[in-house]
Every structure is written in structure tokens, then in C-alpha cells.
């Protein structure tokens, strides 16, 4: 009985963890990371420090032309800049 319980618990935990890992990958219908970087550069970013897929958008951080560090969010499907604020 204990083995079945542990096996079921392990299987449940594996499914939950797999769902979490999948949430941080770009969708098949998303713009590419290169396109997201070009969008950020078009918004005045000169250096991109980090960029990653998060839920339904690309999220990143970089330096703008003013020398300040900013955070941004770019819609993963449309490529539209959704947030651009000083960090």
C-alpha cells in the first residue's frame, strides 16, 4: 500500500513540475526572441541584460539610451511593447 501511495504522489508531483516548466517556454505562435530584442531596441534599449518567456509575453531588462536600467514586457504573439518602465 505504501509503494502505491508513494508512486501516486511522485507521479502527481512530476505532472505539476512539468506544467511549471512548460509555462516558461515561448508558444509555437510567438514572435522569436530575436524579434522581441529588435522591438526592445526600437523602443530605445541599447543593451539587453536578460530576456525570457513568461506566461504570454517576453519579459526583460536592459539599459536605454538615457543610461538607466528599465524593465519591459513584449506580447509574445503580437510583438507589441506592453510595459516599459524604469527599474
Phi and psi restraints in degrees (range 20) as a CNS / XPLOR table:
assign (resid 1 and name C) (resid 2 and name N)
       (resid 2 and name CA) (resid 2 and name C) 1.0 -64.1 20.0 2
assign (resid 2 and name N) (resid 2 and name CA)
       (resid 2 and name C) (resid 3 and name N) 1.0 -39.5 20.0 2
assign (resid 2 and name C) (resid 3 and name N)
       (resid 3 and name CA) (resid 3 and name C) 1.0 -63.8 20.0 2
assign (resid 3 and name N) (resid 3 and name CA)
       (resid 3 and name C) (resid 4 and name N) 1.0 -41.6 20.0 2
assign (resid 3 and name C) (resid 4 and name N)
       (resid 4 and name CA) (resid 4 and name C) 1.0 -65.1 20.0 2
assign (resid 4 and name N) (resid 4 and name CA)
       (resid 4 and name C) (resid 5 and name N) 1.0 -40.5 20.0 2
assign (resid 4 and name C) (resid 5 and name N)
       (resid 5 and name CA) (resid 5 and name C) 1.0 -64.4 20.0 2
assign (resid 5 and name N) (resid 5 and name CA)
       (resid 5 and name C) (resid 6 and name N) 1.0 -45.7 20.0 2
assign (resid 5 and name C) (resid 6 and name N)
       (resid 6 and name CA) (resid 6 and name C) 1.0 -64.7 20.0 2
assign (resid 6 and name N) (resid 6 and name CA)
       (resid 6 and name C) (resid 7 and name N) 1.0 -40.1 20.0 2
assign (resid 6 and name C) (resid 7 and name N)
       (resid 7 and name CA) (resid 7 and name C) 1.0 -63.9 20.0 2
assign (resid 7 and name N) (resid 7 and name CA)
       (resid 7 and name C) (resid 8 and name N) 1.0 -42.9 20.0 2
assign (resid 7 and name C) (resid 8 and name N)
       (resid 8 and name CA) (resid 8 and name C) 1.0 -65.5 20.0 2
assign (resid 8 and name N) (resid 8 and name CA)
       (resid 8 and name C) (resid 9 and name N) 1.0 -40.8 20.0 2
assign (resid 8 and name C) (resid 9 and name N)
       (resid 9 and name CA) (resid 9 and name C) 1.0 -63.9 20.0 2
assign (resid 9 and name N) (resid 9 and name CA)
       (resid 9 and name C) (resid 10 and name N) 1.0 -43.5 20.0 2
assign (resid 9 and name C) (resid 10 and name N)
       (resid 10 and name CA) (resid 10 and name C) 1.0 -63.7 20.0 2
assign (resid 10 and name N) (resid 10 and name CA)
       (resid 10 and name C) (resid 11 and name N) 1.0 -43.6 20.0 2
assign (resid 10 and name C) (resid 11 and name N)
       (resid 11 and name CA) (resid 11 and name C) 1.0 -63.3 20.0 2
assign (resid 11 and name N) (resid 11 and name CA)
       (resid 11 and name C) (resid 12 and name N) 1.0 -41.6 20.0 2
assign (resid 11 and name C) (resid 12 and name N)
       (resid 12 and name CA) (resid 12 and name C) 1.0 -64.0 20.0 2
assign (resid 12 and name N) (resid 12 and name CA)
       (resid 12 and name C) (resid 13 and name N) 1.0 -44.6 20.0 2
assign (resid 12 and name C) (resid 13 and name N)
       (resid 13 and name CA) (resid 13 and name C) 1.0 -63.8 20.0 2
assign (resid 13 and name N) (resid 13 and name CA)
       (resid 13 and name C) (resid 14 and name N) 1.0 -38.6 20.0 2
assign (resid 13 and name C) (resid 14 and name N)
       (resid 14 and name CA) (resid 14 and name C) 1.0 -63.6 20.0 2
assign (resid 14 and name N) (resid 14 and name CA)
       (resid 14 and name C) (resid 15 and name N) 1.0 -41.2 20.0 2
assign (resid 14 and name C) (resid 15 and name N)
       (resid 15 and name CA) (resid 15 and name C) 1.0 -66.2 20.0 2
assign (resid 15 and name N) (resid 15 and name CA)
       (resid 15 and name C) (resid 16 and name N) 1.0 -40.5 20.0 2
assign (resid 15 and name C) (resid 16 and name N)
       (resid 16 and name CA) (resid 16 and name C) 1.0 -64.2 20.0 2
assign (resid 16 and name N) (resid 16 and name CA)
       (resid 16 and name C) (resid 17 and name N) 1.0 -46.8 20.0 2
assign (resid 16 and name C) (resid 17 and name N)
       (resid 17 and name CA) (resid 17 and name C) 1.0 -64.7 20.0 2
assign (resid 17 and name N) (resid 17 and name CA)
       (resid 17 and name C) (resid 18 and name N) 1.0 -36.0 20.0 2
assign (resid 17 and name C) (resid 18 and name N)
       (resid 18 and name CA) (resid 18 and name C) 1.0 -65.1 20.0 2
assign (resid 18 and name N) (resid 18 and name CA)
       (resid 18 and name C) (resid 19 and name N) 1.0 -38.4 20.0 2
assign (resid 18 and name C) (resid 19 and name N)
       (resid 19 and name CA) (resid 19 and name C) 1.0 -65.0 20.0 2
assign (resid 19 and name N) (resid 19 and name CA)
       (resid 19 and name C) (resid 20 and name N) 1.0 -39.2 20.0 2
assign (resid 19 and name C) (resid 20 and name N)
       (resid 20 and name CA) (resid 20 and name C) 1.0 -66.5 20.0 2
assign (resid 20 and name N) (resid 20 and name CA)
       (resid 20 and name C) (resid 21 and name N) 1.0 -44.3 20.0 2
assign (resid 20 and name C) (resid 21 and name N)
       (resid 21 and name CA) (resid 21 and name C) 1.0 -64.0 20.0 2
assign (resid 21 and name N) (resid 21 and name CA)
       (resid 21 and name C) (resid 22 and name N) 1.0 -38.2 20.0 2
assign (resid 21 and name C) (resid 22 and name N)
       (resid 22 and name CA) (resid 22 and name C) 1.0 -66.4 20.0 2
assign (resid 22 and name N) (resid 22 and name CA)
       (resid 22 and name C) (resid 23 and name N) 1.0 -29.7 20.0 2
assign (resid 22 and name C) (resid 23 and name N)
       (resid 23 and name CA) (resid 23 and name C) 1.0 -65.6 20.0 2
assign (resid 23 and name N) (resid 23 and name CA)
       (resid 23 and name C) (resid 24 and name N) 1.0 -19.2 20.0 2
assign (resid 23 and name C) (resid 24 and name N)
       (resid 24 and name CA) (resid 24 and name C) 1.0 -101.9 20.0 2
assign (resid 24 and name N) (resid 24 and name CA)
       (resid 24 and name C) (resid 25 and name N) 1.0 27.3 20.0 2
assign (resid 24 and name C) (resid 25 and name N)
       (resid 25 and name CA) (resid 25 and name C) 1.0 -119.6 20.0 2
assign (resid 25 and name N) (resid 25 and name CA)
       (resid 25 and name C) (resid 26 and name N) 1.0 143.1 20.0 2
assign (resid 25 and name C) (resid 26 and name N)
       (resid 26 and name CA) (resid 26 and name C) 1.0 -65.9 20.0 2
assign (resid 26 and name N) (resid 26 and name CA)
       (resid 26 and name C) (resid 27 and name N) 1.0 145.3 20.0 2
assign (resid 26 and name C) (resid 27 and name N)
       (resid 27 and name CA) (resid 27 and name C) 1.0 -72.8 20.0 2
assign (resid 27 and name N) (resid 27 and name CA)
       (resid 27 and name C) (resid 28 and name N) 1.0 161.9 20.0 2
assign (resid 27 and name C) (resid 28 and name N)
       (resid 28 and name CA) (resid 28 and name C) 1.0 -63.3 20.0 2
assign (resid 28 and name N) (resid 28 and name CA)
       (resid 28 and name C) (resid 29 and name N) 1.0 -27.5 20.0 2
assign (resid 28 and name C) (resid 29 and name N)
       (resid 29 and name CA) (resid 29 and name C) 1.0 -99.1 20.0 2
assign (resid 29 and name N) (resid 29 and name CA)
       (resid 29 and name C) (resid 30 and name N) 1.0 15.8 20.0 2
assign (resid 29 and name C) (resid 30 and name N)
       (resid 30 and name CA) (resid 30 and name C) 1.0 -83.1 20.0 2
assign (resid 30 and name N) (resid 30 and name CA)
       (resid 30 and name C) (resid 31 and name N) 1.0 160.4 20.0 2
assign (resid 30 and name C) (resid 31 and name N)
       (resid 31 and name CA) (resid 31 and name C) 1.0 -70.6 20.0 2
assign (resid 31 and name N) (resid 31 and name CA)
       (resid 31 and name C) (resid 32 and name N) 1.0 157.7 20.0 2
assign (resid 31 and name C) (resid 32 and name N)
       (resid 32 and name CA) (resid 32 and name C) 1.0 -74.0 20.0 2
assign (resid 32 and name N) (resid 32 and name CA)
       (resid 32 and name C) (resid 33 and name N) 1.0 163.6 20.0 2
assign (resid 32 and name C) (resid 33 and name N)
       (resid 33 and name CA) (resid 33 and name C) 1.0 -62.7 20.0 2
assign (resid 33 and name N) (resid 33 and name CA)
       (resid 33 and name C) (resid 34 and name N) 1.0 -34.0 20.0 2
assign (resid 33 and name C) (resid 34 and name N)
       (resid 34 and name CA) (resid 34 and name C) 1.0 -63.8 20.0 2
assign (resid 34 and name N) (resid 34 and name CA)
       (resid 34 and name C) (resid 35 and name N) 1.0 -40.4 20.0 2
assign (resid 34 and name C) (resid 35 and name N)
       (resid 35 and name CA) (resid 35 and name C) 1.0 -66.1 20.0 2
assign (resid 35 and name N) (resid 35 and name CA)
       (resid 35 and name C) (resid 36 and name N) 1.0 -38.1 20.0 2
assign (resid 35 and name C) (resid 36 and name N)
       (resid 36 and name CA) (resid 36 and name C) 1.0 -64.2 20.0 2
assign (resid 36 and name N) (resid 36 and name CA)
       (resid 36 and name C) (resid 37 and name N) 1.0 -41.4 20.0 2
assign (resid 36 and name C) (resid 37 and name N)
       (resid 37 and name CA) (resid 37 and name C) 1.0 -64.0 20.0 2
assign (resid 37 and name N) (resid 37 and name CA)
       (resid 37 and name C) (resid 38 and name N) 1.0 -41.0 20.0 2
assign (resid 37 and name C) (resid 38 and name N)
       (resid 38 and name CA) (resid 38 and name C) 1.0 -63.2 20.0 2
assign (resid 38 and name N) (resid 38 and name CA)
       (resid 38 and name C) (resid 39 and name N) 1.0 -37.9 20.0 2
assign (resid 38 and name C) (resid 39 and name N)
       (resid 39 and name CA) (resid 39 and name C) 1.0 -62.3 20.0 2
assign (resid 39 and name N) (resid 39 and name CA)
       (resid 39 and name C) (resid 40 and name N) 1.0 -44.4 20.0 2
assign (resid 39 and name C) (resid 40 and name N)
       (resid 40 and name CA) (resid 40 and name C) 1.0 -63.6 20.0 2
assign (resid 40 and name N) (resid 40 and name CA)
       (resid 40 and name C) (resid 41 and name N) 1.0 -42.4 20.0 2
assign (resid 40 and name C) (resid 41 and name N)
       (resid 41 and name CA) (resid 41 and name C) 1.0 -63.0 20.0 2
assign (resid 41 and name N) (resid 41 and name CA)
       (resid 41 and name C) (resid 42 and name N) 1.0 -37.7 20.0 2
assign (resid 41 and name C) (resid 42 and name N)
       (resid 42 and name CA) (resid 42 and name C) 1.0 -65.4 20.0 2
assign (resid 42 and name N) (resid 42 and name CA)
       (resid 42 and name C) (resid 43 and name N) 1.0 -22.4 20.0 2
assign (resid 42 and name C) (resid 43 and name N)
       (resid 43 and name CA) (resid 43 and name C) 1.0 -91.6 20.0 2
assign (resid 43 and name N) (resid 43 and name CA)
       (resid 43 and name C) (resid 44 and name N) 1.0 7.4 20.0 2
assign (resid 43 and name C) (resid 44 and name N)
       (resid 44 and name CA) (resid 44 and name C) 1.0 104.8 20.0 2
assign (resid 44 and name N) (resid 44 and name CA)
       (resid 44 and name C) (resid 45 and name N) 1.0 2.9 20.0 2
assign (resid 44 and name C) (resid 45 and name N)
       (resid 45 and name CA) (resid 45 and name C) 1.0 -76.1 20.0 2
assign (resid 45 and name N) (resid 45 and name CA)
       (resid 45 and name C) (resid 46 and name N) 1.0 130.1 20.0 2
assign (resid 45 and name C) (resid 46 and name N)
       (resid 46 and name CA) (resid 46 and name C) 1.0 -99.5 20.0 2
assign (resid 46 and name N) (resid 46 and name CA)
       (resid 46 and name C) (resid 47 and name N) 1.0 -28.0 20.0 2
assign (resid 46 and name C) (resid 47 and name N)
       (resid 47 and name CA) (resid 47 and name C) 1.0 -137.3 20.0 2
assign (resid 47 and name N) (resid 47 and name CA)
       (resid 47 and name C) (resid 48 and name N) 1.0 131.6 20.0 2
assign (resid 47 and name C) (resid 48 and name N)
       (resid 48 and name CA) (resid 48 and name C) 1.0 -105.1 20.0 2
assign (resid 48 and name N) (resid 48 and name CA)
       (resid 48 and name C) (resid 49 and name N) 1.0 118.9 20.0 2
assign (resid 48 and name C) (resid 49 and name N)
       (resid 49 and name CA) (resid 49 and name C) 1.0 -84.5 20.0 2
assign (resid 49 and name N) (resid 49 and name CA)
       (resid 49 and name C) (resid 50 and name N) 1.0 -38.5 20.0 2
assign (resid 49 and name C) (resid 50 and name N)
       (resid 50 and name CA) (resid 50 and name C) 1.0 -153.9 20.0 2
assign (resid 50 and name N) (resid 50 and name CA)
       (resid 50 and name C) (resid 51 and name N) 1.0 149.9 20.0 2
assign (resid 50 and name C) (resid 51 and name N)
       (resid 51 and name CA) (resid 51 and name C) 1.0 -154.4 20.0 2
assign (resid 51 and name N) (resid 51 and name CA)
       (resid 51 and name C) (resid 52 and name N) 1.0 135.2 20.0 2
assign (resid 51 and name C) (resid 52 and name N)
       (resid 52 and name CA) (resid 52 and name C) 1.0 -152.0 20.0 2
assign (resid 52 and name N) (resid 52 and name CA)
       (resid 52 and name C) (resid 53 and name N) 1.0 157.7 20.0 2
assign (resid 52 and name C) (resid 53 and name N)
       (resid 53 and name CA) (resid 53 and name C) 1.0 -77.5 20.0 2
assign (resid 53 and name N) (resid 53 and name CA)
       (resid 53 and name C) (resid 54 and name N) 1.0 135.3 20.0 2
assign (resid 53 and name C) (resid 54 and name N)
       (resid 54 and name CA) (resid 54 and name C) 1.0 -148.2 20.0 2
assign (resid 54 and name N) (resid 54 and name CA)
       (resid 54 and name C) (resid 55 and name N) 1.0 114.2 20.0 2
assign (resid 54 and name C) (resid 55 and name N)
       (resid 55 and name CA) (resid 55 and name C) 1.0 56.6 20.0 2
assign (resid 55 and name N) (resid 55 and name CA)
       (resid 55 and name C) (resid 56 and name N) 1.0 -106.3 20.0 2
assign (resid 55 and name C) (resid 56 and name N)
       (resid 56 and name CA) (resid 56 and name C) 1.0 -115.4 20.0 2
assign (resid 56 and name N) (resid 56 and name CA)
       (resid 56 and name C) (resid 57 and name N) 1.0 21.4 20.0 2
assign (resid 56 and name C) (resid 57 and name N)
       (resid 57 and name CA) (resid 57 and name C) 1.0 -149.4 20.0 2
assign (resid 57 and name N) (resid 57 and name CA)
       (resid 57 and name C) (resid 58 and name N) 1.0 163.0 20.0 2
assign (resid 57 and name C) (resid 58 and name N)
       (resid 58 and name CA) (resid 58 and name C) 1.0 -88.0 20.0 2
assign (resid 58 and name N) (resid 58 and name CA)
       (resid 58 and name C) (resid 59 and name N) 1.0 132.9 20.0 2
assign (resid 58 and name C) (resid 59 and name N)
       (resid 59 and name CA) (resid 59 and name C) 1.0 -123.6 20.0 2
assign (resid 59 and name N) (resid 59 and name CA)
       (resid 59 and name C) (resid 60 and name N) 1.0 135.8 20.0 2
assign (resid 59 and name C) (resid 60 and name N)
       (resid 60 and name CA) (resid 60 and name C) 1.0 -155.0 20.0 2
assign (resid 60 and name N) (resid 60 and name CA)
       (resid 60 and name C) (resid 61 and name N) 1.0 -179.9 20.0 2
assign (resid 60 and name C) (resid 61 and name N)
       (resid 61 and name CA) (resid 61 and name C) 1.0 -143.2 20.0 2
assign (resid 61 and name N) (resid 61 and name CA)
       (resid 61 and name C) (resid 62 and name N) 1.0 141.8 20.0 2
assign (resid 61 and name C) (resid 62 and name N)
       (resid 62 and name CA) (resid 62 and name C) 1.0 -167.8 20.0 2
assign (resid 62 and name N) (resid 62 and name CA)
       (resid 62 and name C) (resid 63 and name N) 1.0 -179.9 20.0 2
assign (resid 62 and name C) (resid 63 and name N)
       (resid 63 and name CA) (resid 63 and name C) 1.0 -102.2 20.0 2
assign (resid 63 and name N) (resid 63 and name CA)
       (resid 63 and name C) (resid 64 and name N) 1.0 137.3 20.0 2
assign (resid 63 and name C) (resid 64 and name N)
       (resid 64 and name CA) (resid 64 and name C) 1.0 -98.3 20.0 2
assign (resid 64 and name N) (resid 64 and name CA)
       (resid 64 and name C) (resid 65 and name N) 1.0 176.3 20.0 2
assign (resid 64 and name C) (resid 65 and name N)
       (resid 65 and name CA) (resid 65 and name C) 1.0 -59.2 20.0 2
assign (resid 65 and name N) (resid 65 and name CA)
       (resid 65 and name C) (resid 66 and name N) 1.0 -24.4 20.0 2
assign (resid 65 and name C) (resid 66 and name N)
       (resid 66 and name CA) (resid 66 and name C) 1.0 -78.8 20.0 2
assign (resid 66 and name N) (resid 66 and name CA)
       (resid 66 and name C) (resid 67 and name N) 1.0 -1.3 20.0 2
assign (resid 66 and name C) (resid 67 and name N)
       (resid 67 and name CA) (resid 67 and name C) 1.0 83.7 20.0 2
assign (resid 67 and name N) (resid 67 and name CA)
       (resid 67 and name C) (resid 68 and name N) 1.0 2.7 20.0 2
assign (resid 67 and name C) (resid 68 and name N)
       (resid 68 and name CA) (resid 68 and name C) 1.0 -97.7 20.0 2
assign (resid 68 and name N) (resid 68 and name CA)
       (resid 68 and name C) (resid 69 and name N) 1.0 150.4 20.0 2
assign (resid 68 and name C) (resid 69 and name N)
       (resid 69 and name CA) (resid 69 and name C) 1.0 -85.9 20.0 2
assign (resid 69 and name N) (resid 69 and name CA)
       (resid 69 and name C) (resid 70 and name N) 1.0 132.3 20.0 2
assign (resid 69 and name C) (resid 70 and name N)
       (resid 70 and name CA) (resid 70 and name C) 1.0 -128.3 20.0 2
assign (resid 70 and name N) (resid 70 and name CA)
       (resid 70 and name C) (resid 71 and name N) 1.0 158.3 20.0 2
assign (resid 70 and name C) (resid 71 and name N)
       (resid 71 and name CA) (resid 71 and name C) 1.0 -110.5 20.0 2
assign (resid 71 and name N) (resid 71 and name CA)
       (resid 71 and name C) (resid 72 and name N) 1.0 149.3 20.0 2
assign (resid 71 and name C) (resid 72 and name N)
       (resid 72 and name CA) (resid 72 and name C) 1.0 -141.2 20.0 2
assign (resid 72 and name N) (resid 72 and name CA)
       (resid 72 and name C) (resid 73 and name N) 1.0 158.3 20.0 2
assign (resid 72 and name C) (resid 73 and name N)
       (resid 73 and name CA) (resid 73 and name C) 1.0 -132.7 20.0 2
assign (resid 73 and name N) (resid 73 and name CA)
       (resid 73 and name C) (resid 74 and name N) 1.0 133.8 20.0 2
assign (resid 73 and name C) (resid 74 and name N)
       (resid 74 and name CA) (resid 74 and name C) 1.0 -124.1 20.0 2
assign (resid 74 and name N) (resid 74 and name CA)
       (resid 74 and name C) (resid 75 and name N) 1.0 127.7 20.0 2
assign (resid 74 and name C) (resid 75 and name N)
       (resid 75 and name CA) (resid 75 and name C) 1.0 -56.7 20.0 2
assign (resid 75 and name N) (resid 75 and name CA)
       (resid 75 and name C) (resid 76 and name N) 1.0 128.3 20.0 2
assign (resid 75 and name C) (resid 76 and name N)
       (resid 76 and name CA) (resid 76 and name C) 1.0 -65.7 20.0 2
assign (resid 76 and name N) (resid 76 and name CA)
       (resid 76 and name C) (resid 77 and name N) 1.0 -27.5 20.0 2
assign (resid 76 and name C) (resid 77 and name N)
       (resid 77 and name CA) (resid 77 and name C) 1.0 -95.7 20.0 2
assign (resid 77 and name N) (resid 77 and name CA)
       (resid 77 and name C) (resid 78 and name N) 1.0 -47.0 20.0 2
assign (resid 77 and name C) (resid 78 and name N)
       (resid 78 and name CA) (resid 78 and name C) 1.0 -87.9 20.0 2
assign (resid 78 and name N) (resid 78 and name CA)
       (resid 78 and name C) (resid 79 and name N) 1.0 -23.8 20.0 2
assign (resid 78 and name C) (resid 79 and name N)
       (resid 79 and name CA) (resid 79 and name C) 1.0 81.4 20.0 2
assign (resid 79 and name N) (resid 79 and name CA)
       (resid 79 and name C) (resid 80 and name N) 1.0 8.5 20.0 2
assign (resid 79 and name C) (resid 80 and name N)
       (resid 80 and name CA) (resid 80 and name C) 1.0 -79.0 20.0 2
assign (resid 80 and name N) (resid 80 and name CA)
       (resid 80 and name C) (resid 81 and name N) 1.0 136.4 20.0 2
assign (resid 80 and name C) (resid 81 and name N)
       (resid 81 and name CA) (resid 81 and name C) 1.0 -69.9 20.0 2
assign (resid 81 and name N) (resid 81 and name CA)
       (resid 81 and name C) (resid 82 and name N) 1.0 121.4 20.0 2
assign (resid 81 and name C) (resid 82 and name N)
       (resid 82 and name CA) (resid 82 and name C) 1.0 -101.9 20.0 2
assign (resid 82 and name N) (resid 82 and name CA)
       (resid 82 and name C) (resid 83 and name N) 1.0 -28.3 20.0 2
assign (resid 82 and name C) (resid 83 and name N)
       (resid 83 and name CA) (resid 83 and name C) 1.0 -148.6 20.0 2
assign (resid 83 and name N) (resid 83 and name CA)
       (resid 83 and name C) (resid 84 and name N) 1.0 141.0 20.0 2
assign (resid 83 and name C) (resid 84 and name N)
       (resid 84 and name CA) (resid 84 and name C) 1.0 -152.9 20.0 2
assign (resid 84 and name N) (resid 84 and name CA)
       (resid 84 and name C) (resid 85 and name N) 1.0 98.5 20.0 2
assign (resid 84 and name C) (resid 85 and name N)
       (resid 85 and name CA) (resid 85 and name C) 1.0 -139.3 20.0 2
assign (resid 85 and name N) (resid 85 and name CA)
       (resid 85 and name C) (resid 86 and name N) 1.0 155.4 20.0 2
assign (resid 85 and name C) (resid 86 and name N)
       (resid 86 and name CA) (resid 86 and name C) 1.0 -65.7 20.0 2
assign (resid 86 and name N) (resid 86 and name CA)
       (resid 86 and name C) (resid 87 and name N) 1.0 137.4 20.0 2
